[in-house]
């Protein structure tokens, strides 16, 4: 009985030691995250990662528009009903809102840009002509390494 207790303790300590070594790994993480935008909601709503991670975001949406990652100044065009892929490296730590920019035009005219890797700077200037909207739908949390 005493030998079983000692053996079990050694196994548990070995497993705990192995787990703690994995969390302190100095290598960057390469993560593939599947996201969905459905009824103006991001699923999952929170993306929680560690700084210096390389992210591949596969985004499926039920609306045309663009995702704006506040704090990173990335606006990424998305087209509905296809997988849109965005590759980013997260270097800044903190909590960053993710906004969906969408068209409110009722004439059925939409932008059909299928360049899934296009990134552009975003400007909240005074050029708002009232035919687009923005809704914060999620959050990117980047934790220190």
Phi, psi and omega per residue, in radians:
X1 nan -0.739 -3.141
X2 -1.124 -0.653 3.124
X3 -1.147 -0.638 3.127
X4 -1.151 -0.732 3.127
X5 -1.122 -0.727 3.118
X6 -1.158 -0.781 3.139
X7 -1.092 -0.765 3.117
X8 -1.083 -0.738 3.120
X9 -1.084 -0.727 3.130
X10 -1.118 -0.729 -3.138
X11 -1.122 -0.786 -3.134
X12 -1.095 -0.781 3.128
X13 -1.112 -0.677 3.104
X14 -1.102 -0.774 3.129
X15 -1.136 -0.740 3.110
X16 -1.103 -0.685 3.114
X17 -1.127 -0.735 3.131
X18 -1.125 -0.709 3.133
X19 -1.145 -0.721 -3.113
X20 -1.201 -0.545 3.101
X21 -1.177 -0.600 -3.136
X22 -1.199 -0.584 -3.101
X23 -1.335 -0.285 -3.130
X24 -1.781 0.284 -3.109
X25 -1.091 2.269 -3.120
X26 -1.384 -0.103 -3.080
X27 -1.383 2.617 3.092
X28 -1.227 2.618 3.102
X29 -1.608 2.438 2.999
X30 -1.945 1.941 -3.047
X31 -2.055 2.415 3.011
X32 -1.947 2.110 -3.075
X33 -2.162 2.185 3.089
X34 -1.610 2.204 3.141
X35 -2.137 2.688 3.079
X36 -2.356 2.388 3.000
X37 -1.909 2.004 -3.082
X38 -2.384 2.166 -3.131
X39 0.942 0.773 3.089
X40 1.138 0.457 3.094
X41 -2.233 2.459 3.093
X42 -1.593 2.285 -3.140
X43 -2.180 2.033 -0.114
X44 -1.255 2.741 -3.059
X45 -1.302 -0.516 -3.097
X46 -2.059 2.252 3.033
X47 -1.857 2.001 -3.041
X48 -2.013 1.968 -3.060
X49 -2.379 3.086 3.116
X50 -1.881 2.510 -3.132
X51 -0.955 2.698 -3.103
X52 1.250 0.184 3.095
X53 -1.379 2.525 3.019
X54 -1.737 2.060 -3.070
X55 -1.875 2.365 2.913
X56 -1.984 1.951 -3.129
X57 -1.773 2.086 3.056
X58 -1.748 1.949 -2.972
X59 -2.019 2.113 3.035
X60 -1.923 2.331 -3.033
X61 -2.324 2.647 3.039
X62 -1.739 0.224 3.113
X63 -2.548 2.656 3.007
X64 -1.459 2.620 3.096
X65 2.812 -2.521 3.074
X66 -2.649 2.646 3.047
X67 -1.732 2.345 3.119
X68 -2.034 2.078 3.094
X69 -1.641 1.684 -3.134
X70 -1.065 2.506 -3.136
X71 1.562 -0.510 3.065
X72 -1.778 -0.162 3.131
X73 0.949 0.747 3.099
X74 -2.000 2.206 2.991
X75 -2.097 2.168 -3.008
X76 -2.122 2.077 -3.138
X77 -1.218 2.401 3.080
X78 -2.210 2.519 3.069
X79 -2.005 2.482 -3.077
X80 -1.267 2.662 3.028
X81 1.167 0.283 2.994
X82 -2.331 2.869 3.057
X83 -1.496 2.085 3.100
X84 -1.780 2.254 -3.058
X85 -1.996 2.260 3.117
X86 -2.204 2.216 3.076
X87 -1.874 2.160 3.092
X88 -2.456 2.669 3.002
X89 -1.929 2.211 -3.092
X90 -1.683 2.017 -3.120
X91 -1.934 -0.559 -3.125
X92 -1.510 2.340 3.120
X93 -1.616 2.699 3.115
X94 2.385 -2.913 3.138
X95 -2.007 2.146 -3.021
X96 -2.164 2.142 3.102
X97 -1.138 2.551 3.027
X98 -1.989 2.095 -3.097
X99 -1.947 2.552 3.022
X100 -1.785 2.161 3.028
X101 -1.748 2.229 -3.062
X102 -2.404 2.754 3.140
X103 -1.529 2.413 3.076
X104 -1.865 0.177 -3.130
X105 -1.140 2.426 -3.124
X106 -1.763 0.052 -3.088
X107 -1.484 0.053 3.119
X108 1.400 -0.039 -3.131
X109 -1.458 2.104 -3.136
X110 -2.238 2.839 3.103
X111 -1.498 2.133 -3.105
X112 -1.866 0.906 3.107
X113 -1.396 2.000 -3.101
X114 -1.757 0.214 3.085
X115 -1.358 1.599 -3.009
X116 -1.233 -0.133 3.132
X117 -1.849 0.166 -3.108
X118 -1.329 2.255 3.059
X119 -2.147 2.462 3.096
X120 -2.510 2.698 3.081
X121 -1.177 2.589 -3.115
X122 -1.982 2.410 -3.116
X123 -2.225 2.173 3.066
X124 -1.600 0.684 -3.083
X125 -1.170 -2.984 -3.052
X126 -1.559 0.374 -3.115
X127 -1.519 0.259 -3.099
X128 -1.123 1.998 -3.128
X129 -1.770 0.170 3.027
X130 1.433 -0.020 -3.111
X131 -1.880 0.373 2.991
X132 -2.527 2.753 -3.129
X133 -2.280 2.893 3.091
X134 -2.340 2.368 3.109
X135 -2.394 2.182 3.073
X136 -1.276 2.100 -3.039
X137 -2.055 -0.088 -3.119
X138 -2.973 -2.987 -3.080
X139 -2.586 2.374 3.012
X140 -1.782 2.061 3.107
X141 -1.907 2.103 3.137
X142 -1.984 1.947 -3.110
X143 -1.544 2.579 3.076
X144 -1.085 2.605 3.132
X145 -1.207 nan nan
